[in-house]
Amino acid sequence: MPNQAYRFDVFDRLDHPRVFVVGILLFALLNLAIYWLADSSCYKIDEDCAKQHDIYSFPTAKNILDHGSIVDPTKPDQPSTYRQFPPLSGAVMALALWPLGGSDLQLLVLLQALMLLATATLVRSCLSHLSIGLANLAFLAVIFNPNLLVGVHVPQTESLFALFMTAGFAVAWGSGKDITLRRAAVFGCLFGLATLVRPSNQFLFLVLPFVFPLVAFVRGKAGIWRRPFLASIAAMTVALATISPWLAFQVNAGVGLRLSGPGLEALFILNNLKFLTKEMPGEGNGVWRGRFETEQHDRLVAENPGYEHMPRLRRDELWLADTRKYFAAVPFDVRTFAIAMAKSTIRFFISGGEGEIHSLFGMEYQPEISPIAFYGIKAFAIAYALMSRLLGMFGAFYLLTRGDRGLLVLAVGLVAYFWLAHFVHGKPRFRAVVEPQLAIFAAFGVAQLFVKRRVQAS
């Protein structure tokens, strides 16, 4: 497939650059309409809607705005201050908040809209050499995806994270034609920047040495191993260099070689444990969570004199140790895990992000405000996700039997990683980073259903 162009007769009208321009104009109008209709509190960083969607970026952004750095100036005896989350999303938020006085989020919304457009354009570039119609279809599938659109209008890390990961994906896939150290360095830098936005990709560092050899292999260049191997080493080196200033900051703060704080890991474990209760497997048992946190706090206070007056870092370390101990002691129940995993998978792949959209319009858990709008949003978001997944299955089969297996392997690997990385705590929000790859599958699914003829590239 890399050496062929595909013409899709049923999409002749999409096979024109004008579609790209019209799509951007419609995207701009749609976002203006959303902004006009949305809950205004979503655009104020210190009001309820915004607080609900961001708990990590704003503390860093506030320190940068107030003091010019992420270090807490109230503790001059400490070389640096404990931070729960990597700093890049907070730095971007600070950049967007500063011109508007530090509270209004409209400029951040604009930046996130541009990030989504850039992400979709990268997807388009991956497919444009095969068919402009196919490329435009994938582009439209990204920019009008409800799960991604809602992320534009609330303070989240997903838009920036998806942009860096998609850029890295495009570089890795495109490298099959010409694997160079320069391309590998760009890939490594993008991967490192993504890690500084959201650390959920950190375990992909383990497979970085194999990315370019794998791309070469699936593209039929297994005999050429030296350059792909050196490219992977270069990518790994640049990625580590990109995150090294943050790791140094963490070591200096007493956290150690960790991208995020121990409190974030404890929170991740608890968020998964609440889905593994036998009473409500896969449902997010809030009653259990509240009871457990109360009992855990009492236990930590009893076992650690002066606990409540300890520095935040020390308290989080004790919290993490206790949470790990509890998690290790939980008996593994196959039935409970299977149900929780199945429901997590459904939320990750099929849920349309309707809860986030309801929150954006001030009607979360309140269908009585406008039943037609509430259920209409829910039905459309789920239908979009379900249809995309069904088309994606056809698209994956198309790539496997008649397409570029390199694209298939990279995309499936990335999707599978982020699906499994969140264990039983799957959410459509966590899917945002791989929506571009899922859009590519959906576009090829359309090809599988409607392609009329294949034309050799000139």
Legacy VTK file of the C-alpha trace (Angstrom):
# vtk DataFile Version 3.0
C-alpha trace
ASCII
DATASET POLYDATA
POINTS 458 float
0.000 0.000 0.000
2.757 2.567 0.601
3.504 2.511 -3.146
-0.108 2.721 -4.297
-2.772 5.386 -4.486
-6.397 4.463 -3.813
-9.370 6.153 -5.400
-12.748 5.998 -3.673
-15.418 6.777 -6.270
-18.136 7.289 -3.681
-16.062 10.106 -2.140
-15.076 11.964 -5.297
-16.288 15.237 -3.778
-13.994 14.738 -0.805
-11.034 14.327 -3.147
-10.307 18.058 -3.259
-8.221 20.407 -1.057
-11.272 22.682 -0.824
-12.831 20.167 1.578
-9.939 20.795 3.962
-10.570 24.559 3.950
-14.344 24.211 4.323
-13.819 21.777 7.186
-11.699 24.333 9.039
-14.334 27.065 8.543
-17.116 24.788 9.807
-14.933 23.785 12.752
-14.444 27.455 13.661
-18.193 28.163 13.434
-19.046 25.095 15.510
-16.644 26.121 18.268
-18.054 29.645 18.311
-21.530 28.142 18.728
-20.347 25.883 21.550
-18.711 28.829 23.279
-21.905 30.872 22.964
-24.098 28.101 24.418
-21.745 26.623 27.038
-21.795 27.230 30.781
-19.772 30.418 31.321
-18.153 28.950 34.450
-16.187 26.588 32.197
-14.194 29.606 31.000
-13.209 30.878 34.463
-10.359 28.935 36.047
-11.590 29.474 39.618
-15.233 28.458 39.036
-16.846 25.040 39.425
-16.863 23.764 35.833
-13.198 24.537 35.227
-12.163 23.187 38.642
-13.957 19.939 37.882
-11.898 19.369 34.748
-8.463 20.498 35.905
-6.724 19.652 39.171
-3.109 19.381 37.978
-2.236 22.184 35.572
-3.587 25.228 37.370
-1.383 24.990 40.517
1.699 25.062 38.289
0.234 27.824 36.120
-0.603 29.915 39.197
2.942 29.648 40.549
4.354 30.689 37.184
1.969 33.642 36.948
2.451 34.764 40.552
6.154 34.096 41.037
7.700 33.426 37.635
8.565 29.788 38.395
7.098 26.522 39.641
9.090 26.806 42.874
7.163 27.813 45.991
8.755 31.102 47.176
7.251 30.689 50.650
9.775 27.921 51.360
13.172 29.471 50.526
15.004 26.831 52.576
13.933 24.145 50.089
15.739 23.977 46.718
12.508 23.119 44.953
8.909 22.364 45.763
7.093 19.062 45.487
4.811 18.947 42.435
2.353 16.169 41.713
2.313 16.528 37.943
4.782 17.297 35.120
4.932 21.013 34.281
4.338 21.478 30.557
0.537 21.672 30.560
0.719 24.150 33.446
3.251 26.262 31.546
0.985 26.377 28.480
-1.982 27.287 30.682
0.033 30.103 32.272
0.903 31.394 28.801
-2.785 31.449 27.901
-3.984 32.944 31.201
-1.437 35.756 31.429
-2.762 38.132 28.711
-6.316 37.939 30.149
-5.438 38.575 33.772
-4.884 35.055 35.076
-8.485 33.866 35.317
-10.185 33.836 31.915
-9.675 30.721 29.770
-10.786 31.981 26.360
-7.228 32.137 25.007
-6.575 28.597 26.257
-9.695 27.467 24.395
-8.331 29.076 21.229
-4.964 27.366 21.718
-6.633 24.009 22.292
-8.749 24.461 19.174
-5.565 25.107 17.187
-3.987 22.033 18.803
-6.909 19.891 17.641
-6.669 21.331 14.136
-2.929 20.601 14.084
-3.550 17.042 15.298
-6.128 16.453 12.564
-3.788 17.957 9.963
-1.073 15.503 11.015
-3.537 12.649 10.507
-4.383 14.066 7.097
-0.697 14.230 6.175
-0.266 10.550 7.068
-2.863 9.558 4.461
-2.661 12.290 1.818
-0.141 10.408 -0.345
-2.637 7.536 -0.600
-5.803 9.507 -1.349
-6.802 13.102 -0.728
-10.377 11.922 -0.246
-9.336 9.415 2.408
-7.077 11.997 4.085
-9.844 14.589 4.197
-12.265 12.028 5.599
-9.885 11.219 8.470
-9.299 14.948 9.046
-13.036 15.599 9.362
-13.456 12.568 11.638
-10.943 14.092 14.072
-12.088 17.720 14.169
-15.784 16.849 14.524
-15.270 14.095 17.092
-17.449 15.013 20.133
-14.936 13.502 22.552
-12.202 15.791 21.215
-14.385 18.867 20.760
-15.343 18.953 24.433
-11.652 18.897 25.353
-11.184 22.146 23.463
-13.552 24.022 25.766
-12.429 22.880 29.210
-8.990 23.078 30.836
-7.522 19.619 30.261
-4.192 18.114 29.245
-5.648 15.941 26.483
-5.420 18.361 23.526
-1.719 19.050 24.057
-0.948 15.427 24.867
-2.718 14.167 21.741
-0.885 16.720 19.587
2.593 15.612 20.700
1.756 11.898 20.574
0.173 12.199 17.117
3.158 14.169 15.831
5.472 11.450 17.140
3.277 8.793 15.541
3.389 10.588 12.175
7.178 10.871 12.340
7.597 7.196 13.280
5.331 5.947 10.512
6.797 8.277 7.902
10.303 7.189 8.860
9.759 3.852 7.150
10.549 5.551 3.863
13.748 7.162 5.098
15.006 6.384 8.596
17.434 9.140 9.562
18.991 10.202 12.829
17.442 13.635 12.410
13.951 12.170 12.098
14.637 9.943 15.097
15.749 12.963 17.148
12.524 14.796 16.284
10.537 11.736 17.309
12.411 11.505 20.618
11.845 15.192 21.374
8.113 14.928 20.658
7.820 11.830 22.825
9.670 13.538 25.663
7.452 16.620 25.436
4.347 14.421 25.543
5.690 12.805 28.721
6.055 16.246 30.284
2.387 16.935 29.536
0.894 13.712 30.883
3.036 10.875 32.260
0.683 8.048 31.234
2.961 7.236 28.279
6.064 6.743 30.444
6.157 2.953 30.138
6.441 3.307 26.363
10.065 4.241 27.065
10.615 0.485 27.392
9.717 -0.060 23.730
11.440 2.997 22.253
14.571 0.977 21.304
12.374 -1.234 19.094
10.210 1.361 17.324
12.311 2.005 14.230
13.500 -1.621 13.790
9.828 -2.649 13.991
8.835 -0.059 11.388
11.617 -1.284 9.111
10.590 -4.917 9.601
6.895 -4.460 8.847
7.790 -2.407 5.794
9.822 -5.301 4.421
13.275 -3.964 5.291
14.239 -6.547 7.896
17.712 -6.902 6.371
18.496 -3.255 7.066
18.885 -3.247 10.847
21.820 -0.998 11.677
20.284 2.369 10.793
16.906 1.645 12.493
18.744 0.492 15.617
20.914 3.627 15.726
17.813 5.747 15.095
16.076 4.160 18.085
19.083 4.845 20.299
19.058 8.460 19.108
15.327 8.756 19.812
15.743 7.321 23.296
18.669 9.646 24.032
16.805 12.771 22.923
13.630 11.740 24.783
15.584 11.254 28.011
17.389 14.543 27.487
14.030 16.280 27.026
12.634 15.056 30.341
15.926 15.224 32.273
15.455 18.822 33.584
12.158 17.782 35.133
13.664 14.604 36.593
16.470 16.710 38.076
13.849 19.008 39.602
12.066 16.010 41.105
15.283 14.613 42.585
16.106 18.031 44.021
12.627 18.179 45.544
13.145 14.823 47.239
10.723 12.920 45.016
13.389 10.863 43.258
13.486 9.793 39.618
9.727 10.062 39.190
7.762 11.948 36.572
4.857 12.445 38.970
4.432 12.495 42.731
3.633 9.470 44.894
0.226 10.955 45.654
-0.731 10.659 41.985
0.201 6.968 41.978
-1.848 6.380 45.143
-4.794 8.162 43.514
-4.447 5.987 40.393
-4.532 2.795 42.480
-7.592 3.956 44.434
-9.416 4.975 41.263
-8.965 1.417 39.999
-9.772 -0.253 43.319
-13.175 1.432 43.493
-14.098 -0.387 40.262
-13.036 -3.754 41.687
-15.469 -4.015 44.587
-17.543 -7.204 44.525
-20.716 -5.240 45.340
-20.414 -2.990 42.276
-17.789 -4.388 39.876
-16.941 -1.913 37.152
-19.278 0.786 38.473
-16.956 3.065 40.471
-18.189 2.391 43.995
-18.201 5.814 45.627
-19.528 4.488 48.925
-16.603 2.081 49.228
-14.167 4.822 48.221
-15.420 7.220 50.889
-15.356 4.568 53.600
-11.874 3.377 52.594
-10.406 6.896 52.582
-11.790 7.588 56.063
-10.407 4.325 57.440
-7.078 4.867 55.694
-6.684 8.384 57.065
-7.422 7.188 60.602
-4.912 4.369 60.178
-2.179 6.681 58.861
-2.729 9.127 61.735
-2.581 6.302 64.300
0.518 4.661 62.844
2.489 7.840 62.124
2.676 10.361 65.004
2.411 13.930 63.704
1.114 12.731 60.340
-1.160 15.717 59.697
1.703 18.167 60.254
4.206 16.393 58.017
5.271 17.927 54.672
2.945 17.046 51.803
5.546 14.861 50.125
6.068 12.723 53.241
2.319 12.303 53.732
1.913 11.242 50.103
4.733 8.707 50.447
3.014 7.153 53.462
-0.327 7.286 51.653
1.162 5.461 48.663
2.842 2.810 50.814
-0.418 2.088 52.636
-2.397 1.981 49.383
0.077 -0.417 47.772
-0.059 -2.628 50.841
-3.843 -2.772 50.682
-3.844 -3.421 46.927
-1.348 -6.291 47.309
-3.562 -7.884 49.962
-6.765 -7.761 47.894
-7.622 -11.323 46.757
-7.850 -11.593 42.984
-11.413 -12.380 41.929
-11.651 -13.463 38.290
-15.356 -12.677 37.966
-15.046 -9.206 39.488
-12.005 -8.366 37.374
-13.626 -9.665 34.157
-16.756 -7.567 34.721
-14.722 -4.481 35.644
-12.438 -4.910 32.641
-15.376 -5.396 30.268
-17.111 -2.248 31.513
-13.848 -0.312 31.409
-13.342 -1.405 27.801
-16.844 -0.258 26.879
-16.256 3.127 28.523
-12.877 3.504 26.823
-13.990 2.581 23.301
-17.749 3.201 23.110
-18.637 6.008 25.514
-18.788 9.251 23.591
-17.658 11.635 26.304
-21.264 12.679 26.879
-20.663 13.270 30.584
-18.000 15.860 29.785
-20.299 17.458 27.211
-23.166 17.630 29.689
-20.796 19.306 32.144
-19.797 21.837 29.507
-23.443 22.832 29.033
-24.266 22.862 32.754
-26.539 19.808 32.731
-24.387 17.001 34.135
-26.668 14.455 35.869
-29.553 16.881 35.322
-31.635 15.727 32.339
-34.612 17.661 33.701
-32.978 20.931 32.604
-33.557 19.996 28.968
-34.417 16.335 28.321
-34.196 16.690 24.543
-30.743 18.295 24.664
-29.492 15.945 27.397
-30.488 12.701 25.706
-29.796 14.047 22.228
-26.186 14.789 23.206
-25.870 11.362 24.828
-27.312 9.542 21.804
-25.181 11.444 19.279
-21.916 11.056 21.208
-22.387 7.319 21.749
-23.579 6.771 18.175
-20.514 8.593 16.840
-18.155 6.481 18.932
-19.967 3.212 18.140
-20.080 3.872 14.401
-16.399 4.862 14.417
-15.465 1.630 16.219
-17.477 -0.517 13.791
-15.906 1.201 10.797
-12.539 0.903 12.516
-12.864 -2.872 12.665
-13.373 -2.962 8.899
-10.460 -0.561 8.502
-8.103 -2.713 10.580
-9.049 -5.734 8.453
-8.441 -3.691 5.296
-4.958 -2.692 6.455
-4.172 -6.257 7.500
-5.161 -7.835 4.187
-4.451 -5.152 1.592
-2.814 -2.270 3.353
0.227 -0.972 5.150
0.925 -3.303 8.061
3.390 -0.784 9.464
0.591 1.706 9.964
-1.572 -1.055 11.423
1.065 -2.258 13.909
1.946 1.238 15.152
-1.676 2.344 15.497
-2.915 -0.856 17.143
0.047 -0.858 19.506
-0.623 2.708 20.615
-4.359 2.139 21.087
-3.786 -1.109 23.008
-1.250 0.540 25.301
-3.531 3.377 26.409
-6.485 1.003 26.749
-4.529 -1.299 29.076
-2.569 1.456 30.833
-5.689 2.670 32.643
-6.486 -0.843 33.875
-10.185 -0.977 34.877
-10.547 2.814 35.103
-11.204 3.389 31.399
-12.806 6.673 30.333
-13.518 8.315 26.969
-11.283 11.178 28.148
-8.353 8.758 28.281
-9.159 7.735 24.691
-8.546 11.254 23.387
-4.848 10.600 22.827
-5.588 7.738 20.388
-8.675 9.198 18.703
-6.438 10.141 15.719
-5.411 6.500 15.211
-9.010 5.352 15.637
-10.054 7.943 13.030
-7.508 6.468 10.609
-9.009 3.014 11.128
-12.516 4.412 10.580
-11.447 6.116 7.335
-10.003 2.848 6.039
-13.219 1.151 7.170
-15.088 3.367 4.766
-12.568 2.308 2.125
-13.216 -1.363 2.886
-16.956 -0.861 2.447
-17.022 1.490 -0.530
-13.810 1.221 -2.567
-14.642 0.628 -6.230
-11.246 0.372 -7.815
-7.570 0.693 -7.026
-5.296 2.762 -9.220
-1.533 2.372 -9.341
0.289 5.540 -8.344
1.833 7.386 -11.241
LINES 1 459
458 0 1 2 3 4 5 6 7 8 9 10 11 12 13 14 15 16 17 18 19 20 21 22 23 24 25 26 27 28 29 30 31 32 33 34 35 36 37 38 39 40 41 42 43 44 45 46 47 48 49 50 51 52 53 54 55 56 57 58 59 60 61 62 63 64 65 66 67 68 69 70 71 72 73 74 75 76 77 78 79 80 81 82 83 84 85 86 87 88 89 90 91 92 93 94 95 96 97 98 99 100 101 102 103 104 105 106 107 108 109 110 111 112 113 114 115 116 117 118 119 120 121 122 123 124 125 126 127 128 129 130 131 132 133 134 135 136 137 138 139 140 141 142 143 144 145 146 147 148 149 150 151 152 153 154 155 156 157 158 159 160 161 162 163 164 165 166 167 168 169 170 171 172 173 174 175 176 177 178 179 180 181 182 183 184 185 186 187 188 189 190 191 192 193 194 195 196 197 198 199 200 201 202 203 204 205 206 207 208 209 210 211 212 213 214 215 216 217 218 219 220 221 222 223 224 225 226 227 228 229 230 231 232 233 234 235 236 237 238 239 240 241 242 243 244 245 246 247 248 249 250 251 252 253 254 255 256 257 258 259 260 261 262 263 264 265 266 267 268 269 270 271 272 273 274 275 276 277 278 279 280 281 282 283 284 285 286 287 288 289 290 291 292 293 294 295 296 297 298 299 300 301 302 303 304 305 306 307 308 309 310 311 312 313 314 315 316 317 318 319 320 321 322 323 324 325 326 327 328 329 330 331 332 333 334 335 336 337 338 339 340 341 342 343 344 345 346 347 348 349 350 351 352 353 354 355 356 357 358 359 360 361 362 363 364 365 366 367 368 369 370 371 372 373 374 375 376 377 378 379 380 381 382 383 384 385 386 387 388 389 390 391 392 393 394 395 396 397 398 399 400 401 402 403 404 405 406 407 408 409 410 411 412 413 414 415 416 417 418 419 420 421 422 423 424 425 426 427 428 429 430 431 432 433 434 435 436 437 438 439 440 441 442 443 444 445 446 447 448 449 450 451 452 453 454 455 456 457
